[in-house]
Structures are given as C-alpha cells and as structure tokens.
C-alpha cells in the first residue's frame, strides 16, 4: 500500500485504490477542465502525478496547486485511510439514515432536513443555501486510535513540532514531498479517462 497526499482535498489516501465519492466529491467521471488548459500539464505528462495524461478529457486535480510546504496532520486528513474504520465510526456519531457527502470545501455536506439531528447530537454546523456544512473534526471524535499510531501503521513519515515548552503537546507535521506521488485520476489507476 502506498500512501499519497491529495493536493486537492488535503487528505492522505491509498493511491492503489479507487477514490470513493463518499470521501471525495471529485471522484466521479465528470471533470471540468481539459488537460490542454491545465497548469500541471508538461507535454504528455501530468507534473502532479508524474504519469501520462488521461486518454481523454481531464481529471479530478485539474489546475490544482502542488503543495510544497510542510502541513499539519489533523484527524480529518488520516480518517479516510483504509482500515482506520472512519465510516463505521462516523455511523456511531451520526445515525445511518443521515446522508453525508464531502463538500468541495473538504467538509461534510448534510441536508437541512437533519438540522434537529445535529442539534440533538451537539454537532456544530454552518448553514449554506444548499444545506448544512459540518467540519469533519466534529464527526471524527469517535476515532479511538491516536493519529500517530495510524501514521505509523501505514508507514507515513512525519515530524514532531512543539512550541518549545515541554508541557505543550507536540504537533504532527508531514511533508507531502516525502510521500509517493498519486497515481490515480479520481477513479482507478493508470492513464485512462476518469
């Protein structure tokens, strides 16, 4: 299993598995933006994935800026990894009948019909015209395994940073450049249209 950093959604993912629409709203066969107009195109290669361009159309990371700096690791970043059990544990936080979908902001979109459910559970939300937006951190409270153990289990290289105070908790950091490049275009692997 190779773990990559998604430069669009800012999450870690297994780059040999198909991207799922319940984790990422861009994991579908329809992408706006052809490779011909993408800043990541270099000849017939995508500089973001270092792979040949898709056979047709575009991909999920059209014109995405490559993250070249260190990022802070948060639970929402590791939750979608396989075997972390994110979706099973989310069901323990939200009833199974509450539909949820990744919003383009990286947060969860939940229909307004479930406002009272969120209020009853004490989950904070933001209202938008289409419904409710919930910070994934609010739903990941049920992940019992510490983030550092998840990173270790998947062999993800990380760094510790603290405020210099021994009493202050250490912040986990990672450099996307230390991870393998993504090889998927949203669904599946290889260089077909996705």
C-alpha positions in Angstrom: 0.0 0.0 0.0 1.4 3.4 -1.0 0.0 6.5 0.8 -0.2 9.7 -1.1 -1.2 13.2 -0.3 -4.1 14.6 -2.2 -3.2 18.2 -3.2 -6.8 19.0 -3.9 -8.6 17.7 -0.8 -5.6 17.8 1.6 -6.2 14.2 2.8 -4.0 11.1 2.8 -5.2 8.2 0.6 -4.1 4.7 -0.7 -3.1 5.5 -4.2 -3.7 2.0 -5.4 -7.4 2.1 -4.5 -10.3 3.8 -6.4 -11.2 7.1 -4.9 -14.7 7.0 -3.4 -17.4 9.7 -3.8 -18.3 9.5 -0.1 -14.8 10.6 0.7 -14.2 13.0 -2.2 -16.8 14.8 -4.3 -14.4 14.9 -7.2 -14.2 11.1 -7.5 -16.5 10.9 -10.5 -16.2 10.6 -14.2 -17.2 14.2 -14.9 -14.4 16.7 -14.7 -14.5 20.3 -16.0 -11.2 21.4 -17.3 -9.3 19.6 -20.0 -5.6 18.7 -19.7 -4.8 21.1 -22.6 -5.6 24.1 -20.2 -4.1 22.6 -17.0 -1.1 24.2 -15.3 0.1 20.7 -14.4 0.5 19.6 -18.0 4.1 19.2 -19.2 4.0 17.7 -22.7 2.1 14.4 -22.4 2.8 14.0 -18.6 1.0 15.4 -15.6 3.6 17.0 -13.3 1.3 16.5 -10.3 1.2 12.7 -10.7 4.3 12.2 -12.9 2.2 9.9 -15.1 0.9 10.1 -18.7 -2.1 12.3 -19.3 -5.5 10.6 -19.2 -6.7 9.2 -22.6 -9.4 11.8 -22.8 -11.0 14.7 -21.0 -9.4 15.8 -17.8 -9.0 14.7 -14.2 -10.0 15.5 -10.6 -7.0 17.6 -10.0 -7.2 20.0 -12.9 -5.2 23.2 -12.2 -4.5 22.2 -8.6 -1.5 23.8 -7.0 1.2 21.4 -5.8 1.6 21.7 -2.0 5.3 22.1 -1.5 5.4 23.0 2.2 5.0 21.1 5.5 1.4 20.5 6.5 -0.1 19.9 10.0 -1.6 16.5 10.4 -5.2 16.5 11.7 -7.6 13.6 12.2 -9.6 14.5 9.1 -6.5 14.0 7.0 -6.0 10.4 8.0 -9.6 9.3 8.6 -10.3 8.1 5.0 -7.3 5.7 5.0 -8.3 2.0 4.7 -8.7 0.1 7.9 -9.0 3.3 10.0 -12.7 2.5 10.1 -13.7 6.1 9.6 -17.1 5.4 8.0 -18.1 2.7 10.6 -17.2 5.1 13.4 -19.0 8.1 11.7 -22.1 5.9 11.8 -21.7 5.8 15.5 -21.7 9.6 15.7 -24.4 10.2 13.1 -27.4 7.8 12.6 -27.1 5.7 9.4 -30.1 7.5 7.9 -28.3 10.8 7.8 -26.9 11.3 4.3 -23.4 12.8 4.2 -21.2 13.8 1.3 -17.9 15.5 1.0 -18.3 19.2 0.1 -15.9 20.9 -2.2 -14.5 22.7 0.9 -13.3 19.4 2.3 -16.0 19.5 4.9 -19.2 17.3 5.1 -22.4 18.4 3.4 -25.6 17.3 5.2 -29.1 18.2 4.0 -31.0 20.8 6.1 -33.7 18.2 6.9 -31.3 16.8 9.6 -30.8 20.1 11.4 -32.5 18.8 14.5 -30.4 15.6 14.5 -27.2 17.7 14.5 -28.6 19.9 17.3 -29.6 16.8 19.3 -26.1 15.3 19.0 -24.4 18.7 19.8 -22.6 18.7 16.4 -21.7 22.2 15.3 -22.6 23.2 11.7 -22.6 26.1 9.3 -25.6 26.9 7.2 -25.3 27.4 3.4 -28.1 27.8 0.8 -28.0 24.1 -0.1 -27.9 22.7 3.4 -25.5 22.3 6.3 -21.7 22.1 6.4 -20.0 20.1 9.2 -16.3 20.2 10.0 -15.1 16.6 9.7 -13.4 17.1 13.1 -16.8 17.1 14.6 -17.5 13.7 13.3 -14.2 12.1 13.9 -14.5 12.3 17.7 -15.2 8.6 17.6 -11.8 7.6 16.2 -10.2 6.0 19.2 -6.8 5.3 17.6 -4.3 8.2 18.0 -3.3 9.8 14.7 0.3 9.0 15.3 -0.5 5.3 15.5 -2.4 5.5 12.2 0.6 7.2 10.6 3.0 4.5 12.0 0.7 1.7 10.8 0.7 3.0 7.3 4.5 3.9 7.3 3.8 7.6 6.7 6.8 9.7 7.5 6.1 12.6 9.9 7.8 15.1 12.1 7.2 16.4 15.6 7.0 20.1 16.3 6.2 21.8 19.6 6.1 25.3 20.9 9.4 24.6 22.8 7.5 24.1 26.0 7.8 20.5 27.4 4.3 20.8 28.7 2.9 21.8 25.3 1.6 18.9 23.1 3.6 18.0 20.1 2.1 18.9 16.7 2.5 16.3 13.9 3.7 17.5 10.6 4.3 15.9 7.2 6.0 16.9 4.0 3.9 15.8 1.0 7.2 15.6 -0.9 8.2 12.6 1.4 5.2 10.6 0.1 4.8 8.8 -3.2 3.1 10.8 -5.9 -0.6 10.0 -6.5 -1.2 7.7 -9.4 -5.0 7.9 -9.7 -7.1 10.3 -11.6 -10.1 10.1 -9.3 -11.2 6.6 -10.1 -9.0 3.6 -10.7 -5.3 3.7 -11.6 -3.4 4.1 -14.8 -3.8 6.7 -17.6 -7.4 6.2 -18.7 -10.0 8.9 -18.5 -11.5 9.3 -15.0 
